Amino acid sequence: MNSKKYIYFVGAGGIGMAALERYFLSRGHRVAGYDRTRTDLTDALVAEGVELSFEESENAIPEDFRNPESTLVVYTAAMSESHPILKYFRQNGFEVLKRAAVLGLITRNSKGICFSGTHGKTTTSSMAAHILHNSSVGCNAFLGGILRNYDSNLLLSETSPYTVIEADEFDRSFHHLTPYVAVVTSTDPDHLDIYGTEEAYLESFAHFTELINPDGYLLLHEGLKLKPRPSEGVKVYTYSRDKGDFHATNIRRGNGSITFDLVTPNGVFNDFELGVPVEINIENSIAAMAACCLTGDLTPDDMYYAVRTFMGPKRRFEIAYKDENHAIIDDYAHHPDELKASISSVKALWENRRLTVAFQPHLYSRTRDFAGDFAEALSLADEVVLLDIYPAREEPIPGVTSQIIFDNITCENKVLITKAELVETLKKQGFDVLLTVGAGDIYTFIPEICKLI
């Protein structure tokens, strides 16, 4: 890669792609790319020096990026192979690599701390990166969310041996990695459009555990269906909120804070206070701290400040507005278990308040596979505002709409609308506590919704 002066990204607006673009910019490469839609992230990338186009044509490729000898092409797995820009590069002899393959090459000569799982990998990896960054050890980090502490999803260190990576199971991308510490947070089936069955999904994670360096570590959430296959020499540990080699005890809640003691194989360490005090972050912080402890270069004493000051990634339970009468929380949850956890966390923080959940389903295939589970989770709310499906990379599937979720929601106050009707609907019916949730573009309405208050 060092021989390529020019790096072109197909699908440049994705969060994982953005970290690589920033990495190559930091190393003096010229970086350009294509994406379908302008967003706040693409605007930020342009301001940092990425040459972006939103025209779906090979004519939009800058002249300097048209030489196969000097240009490397990186594409996201979510991009269709029939895309005209990708086809141009393939047909003209360019080296074309998936994002995950490039990430694997970059991290191969470092000690990778790789966080995988259906849920929780963005928050746990971000927290581990924040812990290491605030220690004398430091880290490089390629994250799947914009970390609010740094307004970036990339952290760099010229001296640290560690690279923190969000290991994505989509399209088996995490099979390109060679972890030193591998963390598996959860294995609830997802991406069944790729895997087909739960068994194939679990097999993909089992193969991921085979890739750990023989002198490395595997950290597993307690109670997973996964049957790992680490190499001889890999040390295996478990964690959860309440049990395992690493777990919490003496959990205290009050005055808007959560504090707990951390049980480790080397003793109990007292009084960790969460910077983002929601229930799920007890477990997320345990995974992050355990992974950092397993490196051997950090102790729990090194972590108190970082855990307390961690602000979380954007769109991970992000409080957009709060006063005495109202609250607006935005969350990226797009799997039924994530949605249930998010709703439960809001209800715990704002007890006895009317909770309105505005949910935008993500992908036709995921809606088809989990419609009943989504409806069950949404039924925990007092009111539901359900939007049309955000298609992302997919074409419509006959008979699959948000209606198949809506029909099975049991709370009485529910409406099914288009996203264009969202702000006006909320204006008419009002709300006390609002949770906007989904992996699509529902978050873009937050500024307008805040103006209602």
C-alpha positions in Angstrom: 0.0 0.0 0.0 2.9 2.4 0.6 3.7 2.2 -3.1 0.3 3.7 -4.0 0.2 7.5 -3.8 -3.5 7.7 -4.6 -6.3 5.8 -2.7 -9.8 5.8 -4.1 -12.8 4.7 -2.0 -16.0 3.3 -3.5 -18.7 3.9 -0.9 -16.6 6.6 0.8 -19.4 7.9 3.2 -19.6 4.8 5.4 -18.3 5.1 8.9 -15.8 2.3 8.6 -14.5 3.7 5.3 -14.1 7.2 6.9 -11.6 5.9 9.4 -9.4 4.5 6.6 -9.7 7.7 4.6 -8.5 9.7 7.5 -5.7 7.1 8.1 -4.4 7.5 4.6 -4.6 11.2 4.7 -2.5 11.2 7.9 0.2 9.3 6.0 0.4 11.7 3.1 -1.7 10.0 0.5 -4.2 11.7 -1.8 -7.6 10.3 -1.1 -10.7 10.5 -3.3 -14.0 8.6 -3.5 -17.6 8.2 -4.4 -20.7 8.0 -2.3 -24.4 8.1 -3.1 -25.5 10.7 -0.5 -24.1 13.8 1.1 -24.1 13.7 4.9 -22.5 15.5 7.8 -19.8 12.9 7.7 -19.0 13.3 4.0 -18.9 17.1 4.6 -16.4 16.6 7.4 -14.3 14.3 5.2 -14.2 16.9 2.4 -13.2 19.6 4.8 -10.3 17.3 5.9 -9.1 16.8 2.4 -11.0 13.9 0.8 -12.0 14.6 -2.8 -15.5 13.2 -2.9 -18.0 12.9 -5.7 -21.7 12.0 -5.5 -22.1 11.2 -9.3 -22.5 7.5 -10.1 -20.3 7.6 -13.1 -16.7 6.8 -14.0 -16.4 10.3 -15.4 -16.4 11.6 -11.9 -13.1 9.9 -11.0 -10.3 12.5 -10.8 -7.7 12.2 -13.6 -4.8 11.5 -11.1 -6.7 8.4 -9.8 -6.9 6.8 -13.2 -3.5 5.1 -13.2 -3.5 1.5 -12.0 0.2 1.7 -11.1 -0.2 4.5 -8.5 -3.9 4.0 -7.4 -5.3 1.5 -4.9 -9.1 1.1 -4.9 -10.9 0.3 -1.6 -14.6 -0.6 -1.6 -17.2 -1.4 1.1 -18.8 -4.9 1.1 -22.2 -3.1 1.0 -21.4 -1.9 -2.5 -22.9 -3.8 -5.5 -20.4 -5.5 -7.8 -22.4 -4.0 -10.7 -21.7 -0.4 -9.6 -20.3 1.4 -12.7 -17.3 3.0 -10.8 -16.3 -0.4 -9.3 -16.7 -2.0 -12.7 -14.5 0.6 -14.3 -11.6 -0.1 -11.8 -12.0 -3.9 -12.2 -12.0 -3.8 -16.0 -8.9 -1.6 -16.2 -6.5 -3.5 -14.1 -6.6 -1.7 -10.8 -5.8 -3.4 -7.5 -9.2 -3.5 -5.8 -9.5 -4.5 -2.1 -12.4 -4.7 0.3 -12.2 -2.4 3.3 -11.8 -5.3 5.6 -8.8 -6.6 3.7 -7.1 -3.2 3.9 -7.8 -3.0 7.6 -6.3 -6.5 8.0 -3.1 -5.5 6.2 -2.8 -2.3 8.2 -3.2 -4.1 11.5 -1.2 -7.3 10.7 2.0 -6.0 12.2 0.4 -4.7 15.4 -1.4 -6.3 18.3 -5.0 -6.2 17.3 -7.7 -5.8 20.0 -10.7 -6.9 18.0 -14.3 -6.4 19.3 -16.9 -8.6 17.5 -20.6 -9.3 18.2 -24.1 -8.7 17.0 -24.5 -5.8 19.5 -22.1 -3.7 21.6 -19.0 -3.8 19.5 -19.0 -0.1 18.6 -19.3 1.0 22.3 -16.9 -1.5 23.7 -14.2 -0.9 21.1 -14.6 2.9 21.5 -14.3 2.6 25.3 -11.2 0.4 25.1 -9.7 2.9 22.7 -10.4 5.7 25.1 -8.9 3.8 28.0 -5.7 3.0 26.1 -5.5 6.5 24.6 -5.6 8.0 28.1 -2.8 5.7 29.4 0.9 5.8 28.7 0.5 2.9 26.3 -1.8 4.6 23.7 -3.3 2.9 20.7 -4.3 3.2 17.1 -8.1 2.7 16.6 -10.4 2.2 13.7 -13.9 2.6 15.1 -17.4 2.1 13.8 -18.8 5.3 15.4 -17.7 8.9 15.8 -16.4 9.0 19.4 -17.8 12.1 21.0 -14.6 12.7 23.1 -12.6 13.2 19.9 -15.2 13.9 17.2 -13.5 11.2 15.1 -13.5 7.5 14.6 -9.8 7.3 14.2 -7.1 7.5 16.9 -3.4 7.3 16.0 -0.2 6.6 17.9 3.3 6.4 16.5 4.6 4.3 19.4 1.8 2.0 20.6 1.9 -1.7 19.7 -1.9 -1.9 19.9 -4.7 -1.4 17.3 -8.3 -1.4 18.5 -10.6 -2.6 15.8 -14.4 -3.0 15.4 -14.5 -6.5 13.9 -17.6 -6.6 11.6 -19.3 -9.9 10.9 -21.1 -8.5 7.9 -20.0 -10.3 4.7 -17.5 -12.2 7.0 -15.3 -9.1 7.0 -13.7 -10.0 10.4 -12.1 -13.0 8.8 -9.4 -10.7 7.4 -8.2 -9.9 10.9 -5.5 -11.5 13.1 -6.4 -10.7 16.7 -4.1 -10.5 19.7 -7.2 -10.1 21.9 -10.5 -11.1 20.4 -13.7 -10.2 22.2 -17.1 -11.7 21.3 -19.9 -9.6 22.9 -23.0 -11.5 21.5 -24.0 -13.9 18.8 -27.7 -13.3 18.3 -28.4 -14.1 14.6 -28.3 -11.2 12.2 -27.4 -10.5 8.6 -29.3 -13.6 7.6 -29.4 -12.2 4.0 -25.7 -13.1 4.1 -25.5 -16.2 6.3 -28.9 -17.8 5.7 -29.1 -19.7 9.0 -28.2 -19.2 12.6 -25.8 -22.1 12.4 -23.9 -20.5 9.5 -23.7 -17.2 11.5 -22.3 -19.0 14.6 -19.8 -20.9 12.4 -18.5 -17.6 11.1 -17.8 -16.5 14.7 -16.2 -19.8 15.5 -13.8 -19.4 12.5 -13.0 -15.8 13.8 -11.8 -17.4 17.0 -9.4 -19.6 15.0 -7.6 -16.5 13.7 -6.3 -15.4 17.2 -2.5 -15.4 17.5 -1.4 -18.4 19.5 0.0 -16.2 22.3 -3.2 -14.2 22.4 -6.5 -14.1 24.3 -10.2 -14.7 23.7 -12.8 -12.9 25.9 -16.3 -14.3 25.6 -19.6 -13.1 27.0 -21.0 -15.7 29.4 -23.8 -17.9 28.0 -23.2 -17.6 24.2 -24.3 -20.4 21.9 -20.9 -20.1 20.2 -18.5 -23.0 20.3 -15.1 -21.3 19.9 -12.1 -23.0 18.3 -9.1 -21.0 19.4 -5.6 -22.4 18.7 -3.5 -24.1 21.4 -1.9 -21.5 23.5 -4.8 -18.9 23.3 -6.0 -18.1 26.8 -9.8 -17.9 27.2 -11.7 -15.7 29.7 -15.4 -14.9 30.2 -17.2 -11.8 31.3 -20.8 -10.5 31.9 -22.5 -8.0 34.2 -23.0 -10.6 37.0 -20.6 -13.5 36.5 -17.5 -14.7 34.7 -13.8 -14.1 35.1 -14.6 -10.3 34.8 -17.9 -9.0 36.2 -19.5 -6.3 38.3 -20.5 -6.3 42.0 -21.9 -3.8 44.4 -23.7 -1.8 41.6 -25.0 1.6 42.9 -27.4 3.9 41.1 -28.5 7.3 42.1 -28.3 11.0 41.3 -27.9 10.2 37.6 -24.9 8.0 38.1 -24.0 4.3 38.1 -21.0 3.1 40.1 -19.7 -0.5 40.6 -16.8 -2.6 41.7 -14.9 -4.7 39.1 -14.2 -8.3 39.8 -11.1 -9.6 37.9 -9.0 -12.8 38.2 -6.4 -10.6 40.0 -8.8 -9.2 42.6 -11.6 -6.7 43.1 -11.2 -3.0 42.2 -13.7 -0.5 43.6 -15.7 2.4 42.5 -15.8 2.6 38.7 -18.2 5.4 37.7 -19.7 5.3 34.2 -19.4 8.4 32.0 -22.6 7.3 30.2 -24.8 6.0 33.0 -27.1 3.5 31.3 -27.5 -0.1 32.3 -26.0 -1.7 29.2 -22.8 0.2 29.7 -22.0 -1.7 32.9 -21.5 -4.7 30.7 -19.9 -2.8 27.9 -17.3 -1.2 30.2 -16.5 -4.6 31.7 -15.7 -6.0 28.3 -13.5 -3.0 27.4 -11.6 -3.0 30.7 -11.1 -6.8 30.6 -9.7 -6.6 27.1 -7.3 -3.8 28.2 -6.3 -5.8 31.3 -5.5 -8.9 29.2 -2.8 -6.9 27.3 -0.8 -7.0 30.5 0.2 -3.4 30.0 -2.7 -1.8 31.9 -4.2 -2.4 35.4 -7.7 -1.3 36.6 -6.0 1.6 38.4 -5.1 3.0 35.0 -8.7 3.0 33.9 -10.7 5.0 36.5 -10.4 8.4 34.8 -11.1 7.0 31.3 -14.2 5.1 32.3 -15.6 8.2 34.1 -14.9 10.6 31.2 -16.0 8.3 28.3 -18.8 10.2 26.5 -19.7 7.3 24.1 -20.0 7.2 20.3 -22.5 9.4 18.5 -25.9 7.8 18.1 -25.2 5.3 20.9 -27.8 6.4 23.5 -27.0 10.0 22.7 -29.1 12.5 24.7 -29.9 15.3 22.2 -32.1 17.4 24.6 -33.1 17.4 28.2 -34.9 19.7 30.5 -37.3 19.3 33.5 -40.2 18.2 31.3 -38.7 16.7 28.2 -35.9 14.4 26.9 -34.9 13.4 23.4 -32.6 10.4 23.1 -31.1 9.1 19.8 -29.9 5.5 19.4 -28.5 3.4 16.5 -30.2 0.2 17.6 -31.3 -1.8 14.6 -31.7 -5.4 15.9 -34.6 -6.4 18.1 -32.4 -7.2 21.2 -30.7 -3.8 20.8 -34.1 -2.1 20.5 -35.4 -3.8 23.6 -32.3 -2.8 25.6 -32.5 0.8 24.4 -36.2 1.1 25.3 -35.6 -0.5 28.7 -32.7 1.8 29.5 -34.8 4.9 28.7 -37.7 3.7 30.9 -35.3 3.0 33.8 -33.8 6.5 33.5 -37.2 8.3 33.2 -39.5 6.3 35.4 -43.2 7.2 35.4 -42.8 9.4 32.2 -44.6 8.8 28.9 -42.2 7.2 26.5 -42.6 7.7 22.7 -40.5 5.6 20.5 -40.0 6.6 16.8 -38.4 3.6 15.0 -37.1 3.4 11.5 -36.6 -0.3 10.5 -33.3 -0.9 8.6 -33.2 -3.3 5.6 -36.1 -5.3 4.1 -34.4 -8.6 4.9 -33.9 -7.8 8.6 -37.5 -6.6 8.8 -38.7 -9.8 7.2 -36.6 -12.0 9.5 -37.4 -10.2 12.8 -40.7 -8.5 12.3 -42.3 -10.2 15.3 -39.3 -9.5 17.6 -39.3 -5.8 16.6 -43.0 -5.6 17.4 -42.5 -7.2 20.8 -39.7 -4.7 21.7 -41.7 -1.7 20.5 -44.7 -2.9 22.6 -42.7 -1.9 25.7 -43.2 1.8 24.8 -46.2 3.9 25.7 -46.5 5.3 22.2 -44.9 4.1 18.9 -44.3 6.1 15.8 -43.2 3.6 13.1 -41.5 4.8 9.9 -41.1 3.2 6.5 -38.1 0.8 6.0 -34.7 2.4 5.3 -33.5 0.2 2.4 -29.7 1.0 2.5 -28.1 -1.5 0.1 -31.2 -3.5 -0.6 -34.0 -3.7 -3.2 -37.6 -4.1 -1.9 -38.8 -7.5 -1.1 -42.5 -8.2 -2.1 -44.8 -8.1 0.9 -42.2 -6.7 3.3 -43.1 -3.3 4.7 -43.2 -1.7 8.1 -46.9 -2.9 8.2 -45.8 -6.4 9.2 -44.2 -5.0 12.3 -47.0 -2.5 13.0 -49.8 -5.1 13.0 -48.2 -6.9 15.9 -47.4 -4.0 18.2 -49.6 -4.3 21.2 -49.5 -0.8 22.8 -52.7 1.1 22.0 -51.1 4.4 20.8 -49.3 3.6 17.6 -49.1 5.2 14.1 -47.4 4.2 10.8 -46.0 7.1 8.8 -43.5 8.1 6.2 -40.3 9.8 7.5 -41.4 13.0 5.8 -44.4 13.1 8.2 -42.3 12.5 11.4 -41.8 16.0 12.7 -45.4 17.1 12.0 -46.7 13.9 13.7 -44.6 14.6 16.8 -45.8 18.2 16.8 -49.4 17.1 16.8 -49.3 14.4 19.4 -46.5 15.8 21.6 -44.2 13.8 23.8 -42.5 13.7 27.3 -39.6 11.4 26.5 -38.8 10.6 22.9 -36.5 7.9 21.7 -35.5 8.0 18.0 -34.0 4.8 17.0 -32.7 3.0 13.9 -29.6 2.6 11.7 -31.0 4.7 8.8 -31.4 8.5 8.5 -33.9 9.2 11.3 -31.2 11.0 13.2 -31.2 13.8 10.6 -34.6 15.0 12.0 -33.3 15.5 15.5 -32.6 19.3 15.0 -36.1 19.9 13.8 -37.6 17.8 16.6 -35.6 19.8 19.2 -37.1 23.0 17.8 -40.6 21.7 18.7 -39.6 22.2 22.4 
